[in-house]
Amino acid sequence: MENNYHFGHLANYATFDNVEELNHHVNGFRDKTTSTEFKVLWFISKYAVKFVGAAHLKLETIANGISMSIKTVQRAIKSLIDMEAIQKVNTTRPIKGGQGANIYQIQPSYDLDVQAQMSKRECDETQHGSNVQQGKSEKQTAYSLSNKSINSINTYTAQETDGDTHYSKPYSSFIKTVGYFIDDRKTASKMYGIYLAQTKHIKNSFDQISLLDTAISAIRTTFLTTKKKEIKSITGYFNGVLDRKLDHLYMQTMEQTWDENANEDMNSYYSTNPTLYNWLDDCV
């Protein structure tokens, strides 16, 4: 339940299309921030991979992650907000006595001339308000779906893949895997619809093979569980299992991205800024 709350609506706060774009703009704030501010920004970016540019974090998590006090982190976050490196959305957990974490949105690090061009483009795009609204609605994810709304998902049919080779093979593999366990094409197609709903907003951040492998693993877990206990709703249970497995994929990818890119990028940064403290040395 906690994961559903933490990640459920983050797709609506994503600010970038892919991780490469996120890293590019985070790097753009290097010469505009102090060492502490950049450490906080980089730590937030670690957790902004699944819903690219948006992370749901407690101050304590950030403070522990960079070995600094909460007050220091608060000051750094205020500075990052003031320079428009991030935006903060206050949230509260829906439990008695809960302490709300915050959603942090990493912002583009455009130069002033690019900002002017973007402002002009945004002005032009206001003429297409209906399209923008449609785009927002498409960002709804399966994480926020109740069992009732899951049951209302239209059954996914093979006709929807006509002319779309990108999804034709995943669809066949998915349906075939479900067929190993049950002979129910309607349920299988509905499960595939759930898979598409959960991966729509992250398909540009993960390769198709990883997403499909995660879905197939969730299928197997779902049906193997039916042998151990009664499951009221196969589609509802699959939705929850896939949710958790995609979270696991996100964490794995986040760690890989951090391990592969952080040392190289930060060492390059501090080689040109020798007076700043290289905090990565303490993370090894």
N, C-alpha and C positions, 0 to 999 in steps of 0.2 A: 504493500500500500504506500509506503513512504516513497519508493522509487517512482510510482505512478504520479505522486504529487510533485515530486521534484522535477521530473522530466516531462510531465504530461502536456504542458502548454508552451514549452520552450521553443517549439517550432515557430510559433507566432512571433518570437522575438529574435529569430536568426537575422543576422546582418550581412552575411556573405554567402556566396554560392558554393564555395569549396574551401578546404583547409589551406591550399596554396595561397588563395586570396587573403585568408585570415592572417597567415604568417607574414605576407607582404606588408599588410597595413600595420601589424604590430611592430614590425621592424621599422616602419616609418616614424614611429614615435620615439625611437632611440635617442635622437639628438634633441628631443624636446622635453625629456624627462630626467629626473635625478636617478641615481642608482636604485634607491628604495622604490621610487614610483615605477620604474621599469620592471623591477622584480615582481611587484604586485601585479602589474599588467600582464607580464609573461606567465605568472602562475594562473591567473584567470583564464588566459588563452589555452592552457593545458586542459581545462575543463570545458572548453567551448568548441569541441571538435564534433560531437554528435549532432548538435543543433548549431551550425557553424556561426560563431560570433556571440553566442549566448551561453551563459553559465549560471547555475543556481548554487550559491555558496554562502556559508556562514563566515563571519569575520574570523572566528576561531580557527576554521579550516585554513584560511589564507595565512593567518599569523603563524600557525604551527608549520605550515608548508614552507615558509621562508624564514622560520626561526626569528621572528620579530614579535613585538608586543602588539596587542590589539589596537592600542591607541596610535601606534606608529602606522599600522595598516589603515586605520580610519583617516589619518591625515593624508596619507598617500592617495587613498581613494577620492577624498575631497579634491585634491589637486588634479587628479585624472579627470574628474567630472568637470572641473572648472576649465580645463584645457580641451574639453570635448573629446577626450580619448575613450571614455566610456560613458554610458548612461546607466543609472541605477533605478531598478523597479523594486519598491518595497513589497514584500509578501509576508503573509502570516500562515502558519500551519493550522489546518482546521482541526486542532485538538485542544482540549482544555489545558491552559498553562503553556501552550507551545511557544517557542521562540522562533520568530520568523527569520529565515535566511533572505537573501536578496538575489534578484536576477540582475546580472551585469551584462550589458550589451557593449561589445567592443565596436568602436566607431571607425570609419575610414580615415586614414591619415593623409588626406589630400593636401597639396600645396594650395596657396590662395588662388592661383590662376585656374587650377582644376576645379576648385570649389565654385568659382564663378561660372564655369561651364556646366557644372552639375546643377547649379541653381537654375540656370536657363533651361536645362533639360527637364528638371522637375516641374518647372512652370508649364512647359509644353505638355508634359504628361498629365497635367490636371484635366486636360480635355478628354482623357480616356478613363474617367473615374469608374465607370462600370467595369472595365477590364481589371482595374486595380482591385476593386472589391471582390471580383471573382477570384483573383489570385490569392487574396487573403483567405477566402473560404476554403480554397484548396489546400491550405496549410494545416487544416485540422488533422490530427493524427489519431491513430488507433489507441494511443495511450490514454486519451480522454474519453474513449468509448465505454459506455456501460454495456452490460450484457444485452440490454434491450436494444441499444443502437447497433450492436454487433449483429443481432438477428435481423435488423432492417437493412443491412448491407445487401445491395443487389448481387445476385449470384453472378459470378464472373464466368463468361462464356468464351469459347474458343473464337467466336466470330470477332470478338474485340481485339484479337491479335492479328487479324487480317492486314497484311501490308506492314506489320511491325515485327521485323525479324529479331529486334532486340529482346522482345518478350516471348516470342514463340517457343524457343527452346526451354527457357525457365518454366514456362507454363506446363509444357509436356513433362518435364522432370518432376515438377511439383505434384501434378495429378497422378503420375505413375507411382510416386512414393506413397501417397495417400492410399492408392489402390492396393498396395501390399497389405493394408490393414483393414480397410472396409470397401465394400462395393457400393459406393454412394457418390455418384458424380456431382450431385447438387451440393452436398456437404463439402466435397473436395474443392469445388469451384468457389464456394463461399469462403473457405479457408484461404484460398489464393487471393481472393479479394481483400481479406484482412492483411495478408502479406503485403499487397500493393499499397494499402492504406498506411501501414506502419513504415514502409520504406520510401514512400513518395518523396519526402522532404530530405532524405539522407542519401539517395541513390547517386548523387554526384560526389559524395564524400567517401564512398566505399566502392570497391570493385564489385561487379555483378556476381562473380563467383563466390565471394565471401558472404554476400547477402543471401544467395540461394543456399549455400551450405548451412548457414545459420537457420534458415527456414526449414530445411530438411531435418536438421537436428531437432528443431522444435516439434516437427511432426512426429518423429520417433518417440521423443519424450512424452508427448501427449498420449499416444496410443499405448505405449508401454505402461503408462500410469493407469490406464483403464483396466489392466490386468490385476492391479493391486487394490484398486478402490473404485467405487462408483463415481462417475463424473456426470453431472447433470447436463452440462452443455459442452459438447466437444469443441465447438467454435469459440466459446467463451474461455475455456481452459487453454486452448491453443493461443488465443490472443495474449493471455498472461504469460505463458511460457515464452512465446516469441519476444514479448516485451523485455523479459529478463535476459534472454540470450542476446538481443540486440544491444542492451546495456553492457553486457560482457564484451561484445565485439567492440563497442565504443571505447571501453576502458583499455582493451588490448591495443587498439589503434592509437589511442592517446599516448600510452606509454612508449610505443614504438616511435611515434612522431617525436616525442620528447627526447628519447635516447639518441635518435639519428640526427636530429636537427639542432637541439639546444646547445650542445657543447660547441659545435662548429660555429653557429651563429653568434653565440655569446662571446666566445673566445675572440672572434673577429671584431666584435664590438669593443671589447675591452683592450684589444691590442691597439686600437685607435683612440682609446680613452683610458690611458694607464692610471689616471688618478682615481678612477672609480673602482670600487671593490668588486672583485670577481666572485660572486656568491656561488657559482657552480662548483668551485673547488670544495665547498663544504657539503655539497649534495652527493658526492661520490661515496 
